[in-house]
Amino acid sequence: MRRHVTMEGRGGGCRAAVAAAVLLAAAVLSGCATTDQVRMLERRIQGLAVENQAQDNRIAAMQGVLDAVAKDLQMESRKEIGSVRSRLADLSSRVDALQTEILKVGGRLEKAEYQAEKDRAADAAARQALADQVAVLSKRVEDLVKEVKLLQASAEAARKAEEARRRAAEAKVDLYQKARDLYVKGRYAEAEEVFRGYLTRHPRGKRVANAHFWIGECEYNLGRYEEAVLAYQKVIREFPQSNKVPDALLKQGYAFLKLKDVESARTVLTKLVAAYPKSPQAGYARKKLERIQGGAPAPKRGGG
């Protein structure tokens, strides 16, 4: 509901500014725009950039939610280490108890030595027995200390192994393919988030242009046509050599029609026919232009 209100609030202003971004490029290239028209279009494009920044801020907030979820998952992986720590605490308690017992035995040994002055012969056996008991207890303490050290090493190894498994799992995930799979399943909102995650992790990847195009497709299928126009424009402007440019031009024209901006749609589709006259996308564009123009044949090549 909150997003719906925001979209209604932007209304025609955002649509006009988006249309201006395309018309400005077409007008400047053709040399048909006056200075005042260029300045007006520039101001409208600047307004669009501000709205685009607001969208980036919302995406950043969404990333914060994802980070919180990842933190919860990490807490789960630490439960095993917590169990080891519990055992360490138990062993430490047992060591303390044994040390206390050693102190008691030591006290009894001192008492036996005092008695030995009266009866050395009878006391010798008792002293030996107590000494043996002390040796046994000391050995048990040494063994427990070794076990504690082993458990500490095991806990550290488990922590490192878990970290290594987590990093390996992240490295193996093909975010682009995961996003495409979500898109095919019709889960467009989730697919868009994963595509943006791919762009964050691989800003110079080989599939960056494709990712921007599919973000536009997600926005289009979610009915967010202004955002779709912006995503397609990013492909057209920043990746002019990409094989996705004809698709981006075609779908941008469709998005403008969804926004009831027929003039912008006509400009974009005409540009597509002119730039890629033999492409399948140009064929679709001609048919759409014929319907827009009331059945009149669309030009096979555009001018300007």
C-alpha positions in Angstrom: 0.0 0.0 0.0 2.9 2.4 0.8 4.5 1.8 -2.6 1.1 2.3 -4.3 0.7 5.7 -2.7 4.2 6.7 -3.7 3.7 5.6 -7.3 0.4 7.6 -7.5 2.2 10.6 -6.0 4.8 10.6 -8.7 2.2 10.2 -11.5 2.6 12.2 -14.6 5.8 14.0 -13.4 7.9 10.9 -13.4 6.4 9.7 -16.7 7.2 13.0 -18.4 10.7 13.0 -17.0 11.4 9.5 -18.1 10.0 10.3 -21.6 12.3 13.4 -21.6 15.4 11.2 -21.1 14.7 9.4 -24.3 13.4 12.4 -26.3 16.4 14.5 -25.3 18.8 12.0 -26.8 16.7 11.7 -30.0 16.2 15.5 -30.3 19.9 16.4 -29.8 21.0 13.7 -32.3 18.5 14.9 -34.9 19.4 18.6 -34.3 15.6 19.4 -34.0 15.6 20.6 -30.4 15.8 24.3 -29.4 17.9 25.5 -26.6 14.9 26.1 -24.3 13.6 22.6 -25.1 17.0 21.1 -24.3 17.1 23.0 -20.9 13.6 22.0 -20.1 14.3 18.3 -20.8 17.5 18.4 -18.8 15.6 19.7 -15.8 13.1 16.9 -16.1 15.9 14.3 -16.4 17.5 15.7 -13.2 14.2 15.2 -11.5 14.1 11.6 -12.7 17.7 11.0 -11.3 16.5 12.1 -7.9 13.6 9.6 -7.9 16.0 6.9 -9.1 18.2 7.7 -6.1 15.2 7.2 -3.8 14.7 3.8 -5.4 18.4 3.0 -4.7 17.8 3.9 -1.0 14.9 1.5 -0.8 17.0 -1.2 -2.3 19.7 -0.5 0.3 17.1 -0.9 3.1 16.1 -4.2 1.6 19.7 -5.3 1.6 19.8 -4.5 5.3 17.0 -6.9 5.9 18.8 -9.6 3.9 22.0 -9.0 6.0 19.9 -9.5 9.2 18.6 -12.8 7.9 22.2 -13.9 7.0 23.3 -13.0 10.6 20.5 -15.3 12.0 21.7 -18.1 9.8 25.3 -17.6 11.1 24.0 -17.9 14.6 22.6 -21.4 13.8 26.1 -22.5 12.6 27.5 -21.5 16.0 25.3 -23.8 18.0 27.7 -26.7 17.6 30.6 -24.5 18.9 28.4 -23.6 21.8 28.0 -27.2 22.7 31.8 -27.7 22.7 32.1 -24.7 25.0 29.6 -26.2 27.4 31.7 -29.4 27.6 34.8 -27.2 28.2 33.1 -25.5 31.1 32.1 -29.0 32.6 35.7 -30.2 32.3 37.0 -27.1 33.9 34.7 -27.7 36.8 35.9 -31.2 37.2 39.5 -30.0 37.1 38.7 -27.5 39.9 37.1 -30.4 41.9 40.2 -32.6 41.5 42.5 -29.7 42.4 40.5 -29.2 45.6 40.8 -33.0 46.3 44.5 -32.8 45.8 44.7 -30.0 48.4 42.8 -32.2 50.9 45.1 -35.1 50.2 48.1 -32.8 50.7 46.7 -31.8 54.1 46.3 -35.5 55.1 49.9 -36.1 53.9 51.2 -33.4 56.2 49.3 -35.0 59.1 50.7 -38.4 58.2 54.2 -36.9 58.3 53.5 -35.6 61.8 52.4 -39.1 62.9 55.5 -40.6 61.2 57.6 -39.0 63.9 55.9 -41.3 66.4 55.8 -44.4 64.3 58.0 -44.2 61.2 57.5 -47.9 60.3 53.7 -47.8 60.3 53.6 -44.4 58.6 55.8 -45.3 55.7 53.1 -47.5 54.0 50.5 -44.8 54.5 52.7 -42.1 53.1 53.4 -44.2 50.1 49.7 -44.9 49.5 49.0 -41.2 49.8 51.8 -40.3 47.4 50.5 -42.8 44.9 47.1 -41.3 45.2 48.5 -37.9 44.6 50.3 -39.2 41.5 47.2 -40.8 40.2 45.2 -37.6 40.7 47.9 -35.5 39.1 47.9 -37.7 36.1 44.2 -37.4 35.8 44.5 -33.6 36.0 47.2 -33.7 33.2 44.9 -35.9 31.1 42.0 -33.5 31.6 44.1 -30.5 30.7 45.2 -32.2 27.5 41.6 -33.0 26.7 40.6 -29.4 27.3 43.3 -28.2 24.9 42.2 -30.8 22.3 38.6 -29.6 22.6 39.7 -26.0 22.3 41.6 -26.9 19.1 38.5 -28.8 17.9 36.3 -25.9 18.5 38.6 -23.6 16.6 38.9 -26.1 13.7 35.1 -26.4 13.6 34.7 -22.6 13.5 37.2 -22.3 10.6 35.6 -25.3 8.8 32.2 -23.7 9.1 33.5 -20.4 7.8 35.2 -22.2 4.9 32.0 -24.1 4.0 30.1 -20.8 4.1 32.5 -19.1 1.8 32.7 -22.1 -0.6 28.9 -22.2 -0.7 28.7 -18.5 -1.5 31.3 -18.9 -4.2 29.5 -21.7 -5.9 26.2 -19.9 -6.1 25.6 -18.5 -9.6 23.5 -15.5 -8.7 22.7 -14.7 -12.3 21.3 -18.2 -13.0 19.5 -18.2 -9.7 17.8 -15.0 -10.7 16.9 -16.3 -14.1 15.3 -19.4 -12.6 13.2 -17.2 -10.3 12.1 -15.1 -13.2 11.1 -18.2 -15.2 9.0 -19.3 -12.2 7.2 -15.9 -12.2 8.8 -14.8 -8.9 9.7 -11.4 -10.3 10.3 -9.5 -7.0 12.7 -12.1 -5.8 14.4 -12.4 -9.2 14.9 -8.6 -9.2 16.6 -8.7 -5.8 19.0 -11.5 -6.9 19.8 -9.7 -10.1 20.7 -6.6 -8.1 22.8 -8.9 -5.8 24.7 -10.2 -8.9 25.4 -6.6 -10.0 26.7 -5.7 -6.5 29.0 -8.8 -6.4 30.1 -8.6 -10.1 29.9 -4.9 -11.1 32.2 -5.6 -14.1 30.8 -9.1 -14.9 30.2 -10.3 -18.5 26.4 -10.4 -17.8 26.0 -7.0 -16.3 24.1 -5.6 -19.4 21.8 -8.7 -19.4 21.2 -8.3 -15.6 20.0 -4.7 -16.1 17.7 -5.8 -18.9 16.2 -8.6 -16.8 15.7 -6.1 -13.9 13.7 -4.1 -16.4 11.7 -7.2 -17.3 11.0 -7.9 -13.6 9.8 -4.3 -13.1 7.6 -4.5 -16.3 5.9 -7.7 -15.1 5.3 -6.2 -11.7 3.5 -3.3 -13.3 6.2 -0.8 -12.3 6.6 0.7 -15.8 8.5 3.9 -14.8 11.2 1.7 -13.2 11.2 -0.6 -16.2 11.9 2.4 -18.5 14.9 3.4 -16.4 16.3 -0.1 -16.4 16.0 -0.5 -20.2 17.5 3.0 -20.6 20.6 1.9 -18.6 21.2 -0.9 -21.1 20.7 1.4 -24.1 22.9 4.2 -22.7 25.7 2.3 -20.9 26.0 -0.9 -23.0 25.4 0.2 -26.6 27.3 -2.8 -28.0 25.2 -5.3 -26.1 22.9 -7.7 -28.0 20.2 -6.7 -25.5 19.9 -3.2 -26.8 17.2 -4.1 -29.5 15.2 -5.9 -26.8 15.6 -3.0 -24.4 14.4 -0.5 -27.0 11.4 -2.7 -27.9 10.3 -3.2 -24.2 10.9 0.4 -23.4 8.5 1.4 -26.1 5.9 -1.1 -24.7 6.5 0.4 -21.2 5.8 3.9 -22.5 2.5 2.6 -24.0 1.6 1.1 -20.7 2.1 4.6 -19.2 -0.1 6.1 -22.0 2.8 8.0 -23.3 2.2 7.3 -27.0 4.6 10.0 -28.3 7.6 8.6 -26.4 6.7 5.1 -27.4 6.6 6.2 -31.1 10.0 7.8 -30.7 11.6 4.8 -29.2 10.1 2.3 -31.6 11.0 4.4 -34.6 14.6 4.5 -33.3 14.6 0.7 -33.0 13.5 0.3 -36.6 16.1 2.8 -37.8 19.0 1.3 -35.9 18.2 -2.4 -36.2 16.0 -2.7 -39.3 16.6 -6.4 -40.0 16.2 -7.5 -36.4 13.1 -9.5 -35.2 12.6 -6.7 -32.6 12.2 -4.2 -35.5 9.5 -6.4 -37.0 7.5 -6.2 -33.7 8.2 -2.5 -33.5 6.8 -1.9 -37.0 3.6 -3.8 -36.2 3.2 -1.8 -33.0 3.8 1.5 -34.8 1.1 0.6 -37.4 -1.4 0.1 -34.6 -0.4 3.4 -33.0 -0.7 5.2 -36.3 -4.1 3.7 -37.1 -3.1 1.1 -39.6 -0.7 3.2 -41.7 2.4 1.2 -42.6 5.4 1.9 -40.4 8.7 3.0 -42.1 11.2 0.2 -42.7 14.0 2.6 -41.8 13.9 5.6 -39.5 15.5 8.9 -40.2 17.7 11.2 -38.2 
